Amino acid sequence: MNSYSLSYIRQLESESIHIIREVVAEFKNPVMLYSAGKDSSVMVRLAQKAFHPGRFPFPLMHVDTGYKFPEMYEFRDNFCRQIGAKLIVERNEEMISSGCHPLKLGVDKCCSYLKTGALLQAIKKHGFDAAFGGARREEEKSRAKERIFSVRDEFGQWDPKNQRPEIWNLFNTMVGEKISMRVFPLSNWTEQDIWYYIKLEKIPVVPIYFALPRQVIRRNGILIPISSSSTVEMLLNDSDKNVKVETVVCRFRSLGCIPCTGAVESSATHIDDIIKEVQTARKSERENRVIDLTSDSSMEQKKKAGYF
């Protein structure tokens, strides 16, 4: 990495730290959403730097669907314990216990119950008036419309036509009663920037970002990982009967629920390998997230309903 790249990364770091401090100064009860993914890990490191040598003055919250990778749960618990962070785990237990699953209800409906619904319930339950998220503008076209400080109405909904101007990085943080703000400190970062920063800061990440031989099913051109015999059965029943379980050397560029997160064929076993891959990638890291592919406006409709 040359000096120019280092300088650029430090500029992004400085901007993000400023945003995090601004939220703490202006809001009464902020929270940082934490999924154990790479963007969340970078966001936590920035929060640590923003308030060093003290601890950052807000909790981390994981909206858990119950279908995340086992490695993510293990990493989440160990990491939060190591840094001494307060972790809140929120789940829509009623829908999880009823068997809510994307292969039963469909991706959109399952997401609305286990992600969007659980998030809105959690924000209301704890009275959070601002929530940090790790979304970046270059990830997906609807996220490119998002402001850094993104207003949500009393129902937690996002209106892309009713957002505030952010000229010269001046942020309007005023919110009325029952109105909340979503804040995206990584808005101006790219996937490549994230991995450069992880390398620079030696930030630990979930090992499933690295390539290994994994059992998968090719479903609609996407490599869906196999986590259990019940998942195999549902996938085979929901797919072409000729679909086979195969072993492929692959990794994950973006992490979500197991049935909705596709892997990419890759031999990248180190961060430098991942950076080289990202530099030559011609598709978004979310190209294999089934949640984004149900329609051309899938993500935007979910965000309007309250999805992060």
Order of alpha helices (4+ residues) and beta strands (2+ residues): alpha-beta-alpha-beta-alpha-beta-alpha-alpha-alpha-alpha-beta-beta-beta-alpha-beta-beta-alpha-beta-beta-alpha-alpha
